Amino acid sequence: MGRVEALNAYRTLLRATRKTFAGDKLMLTESAVEVRRKFEENRQLTSEAEAQRLLEEAREASHFITNMIVQAKLNSSGGYVVKPDKEHAGATLEVPSEELLRKSNNDVS
């Protein structure tokens, strides 16, 4: 796999996570760790076909993170607000239950 191609895919994934999870320290940290781990796992890869498959997976992951995930933000009244951007046009919106959001919020406290 070309080093430049892999580095570009890595940076694109990190940019996608930084934009999508802006303001969520836990998700920013965890997603950066996971992206790094996946790329490190395949650092010594020599199969060109496998490298191209993994690069395609990285492109798909970047697209998914950018276009299919919207962070819900806790507002001052205790509810959650979801503000999709233009990238999310046409996507199906799945809003997690209040119970799941509360549990998730309590896990990071």
JOSULDA-V983013 format. One record per residue. N is the residue number from 1. RES is the residue in one small letter. D_FIRST is the distance of its C-alpha to the first C-alpha in Angstrom with 2 decimals. Layout:
# JOSULDA-V983013
[[N/RES/D_FIRST] [N/RES/D_FIRST]]
This chain:
# JOSULDA-V983013
[[1/m/0.00] [2/g/3.76] [3/r/6.23] [4/v/8.64] [5/e/7.26] [6/a/6.90] [7/l/10.21] [8/n/11.75] [9/a/11.31] [10/y/12.75] [11/r/15.53] [12/t/16.34] [13/l/16.90] [14/l/19.02] [15/r/21.00] [16/a/21.70] [17/t/23.04] [18/r/25.04] [19/k/26.69] [20/t/27.42] [21/f/28.66] [22/a/30.42] [23/g/33.44] [24/d/32.40] [25/k/31.57] [26/l/30.88] [27/m/28.37] [28/l/26.67] [29/t/26.38] [30/e/25.46] [31/s/22.80] [32/a/21.16] [33/v/21.35] [34/e/19.87] [35/v/16.88] [36/r/16.27] [37/r/16.88] [38/k/14.40] [39/f/11.50] [40/e/13.03] [41/e/13.37] [42/n/9.72] [43/r/9.06] [44/q/9.32] [45/l/7.34] [46/t/7.02] [47/s/7.61] [48/e/5.82] [49/a/8.72] [50/e/8.52] [51/a/5.17] [52/q/7.09] [53/r/10.12] [54/l/9.39] [55/l/8.61] [56/e/11.82] [57/e/13.57] [58/a/12.98] [59/r/14.46] [60/e/17.23] [61/a/17.98] [62/s/18.38] [63/h/20.64] [64/f/22.57] [65/i/23.21] [66/t/24.31] [67/n/26.39] [68/m/27.63] [69/i/28.56] [70/v/31.59] [71/q/32.97] [72/a/36.67] [73/k/38.64] [74/l/41.90] [75/n/44.75] [76/s/48.00] [77/s/49.95] [78/g/47.74] [79/g/45.98] [80/y/42.39] [81/v/41.35] [82/v/38.34] [83/k/37.55] [84/p/34.95] [85/d/33.51] [86/k/33.07] [87/e/29.48] [88/h/31.18] [89/a/33.52] [90/g/33.92] [91/a/32.39] [92/t/34.60] [93/l/35.86] [94/e/36.24] [95/v/38.29] [96/p/38.36] [97/s/41.87] [98/e/43.76] [99/e/43.92] [100/l/40.14] [101/l/39.78] [102/r/42.55] [103/k/41.01] [104/s/37.64] [105/n/39.50] [106/n/41.51] [107/d/38.50] [108/v/37.25] [109/s/40.74]]
